[in-house]
Amino acid sequence: MTTSLITCLIAGYQWLIILLIVLLLFGGKKIPELMKGVGKGVKAFKEGMNEVENEVKNTTSTTSSDKKAESTEAKNADETK
């Protein structure tokens, strides 16, 4: 939500000014290195998010299969009585 708010507050010409300031501060040779670092950071963040999602899914499926096994055992115990 904050990114959409920021993009609404900053017009097109303001982005141009920001880019020129970044170019002046870091120089033309450093910008590709900065973008490469940002790209690696985004990639690592996405991989981390995927790992968390997979862990949650595995935990959920393990928990539900454990509950099914317990209910099946309970039914079998009731039938034997």
Secondary structure, 3 states (H helix, E strand, C coil): CHHHHHHHHCCHHHHHHHHHHHHHHHHHHHHHHHHHHHHHHHHHHHHHHHHHHHHHHHHHHHHHHHHHHHHHHHHHHHHHC
